[in-house]
Amino acid sequence: MKLILFACLAAAAFAFPQNPEGDAEVVFDERTDQGDGNFRYAFETSNGIRAEKTGVPGSAGQSNMQGSFLFPLPEGGVVEVKYIADEAGYRPESDAIPTPVPPPPHVYDLLAIAEQQRASGIKFDEQGFEI
């Protein structure tokens, strides 16, 4: 019975995904907190992950932050994201963040026609028929 239990535990341990990134060590860690809402931190790990952030008090009592983070991709290369977070929200910038494709030119023409119809009082029901 003990042998079966040991064999099951060993099989489960070997089946559990191994995480080589779990062995990363912090190689740089710098933190400053002035206690009044102003802070700064920066760190880097041995596997190439880096982050830094600076914060200042915001107008409504929140922390306004600006920073960046960088991490390596398994297939090579890195992703870097720079961001600002404040009263206007979180605004990340990165080549890795997909951007929407602009609509084709005819969409703007259709929107202009729809606005003209609304201005002239034309209304449509849910099926798209004129009321």
HELIX and SHEET records of a PDB file:
HELIX    1   1 LYS A    2  ALA A   15  1                                  14    
HELIX    2   2 PRO A   20  ASP A   23  5                                   4    
HELIX    3   3 PRO A  105  ALA A  119  1                                  15    
SHEET    1   A 6 VAL A  26  ASP A  33  0                                        
SHEET    2   A 6 PHE A  39  THR A  45 -1                                        
SHEET    3   A 6 ARG A  50  PRO A  57 -1                                        
SHEET    4   A 6 SER A  63  PRO A  72 -1                                        
SHEET    5   A 6 VAL A  78  ASP A  86 -1                                        
SHEET    6   A 6 GLY A  89  GLU A  93 -1                                        
END                                                                             
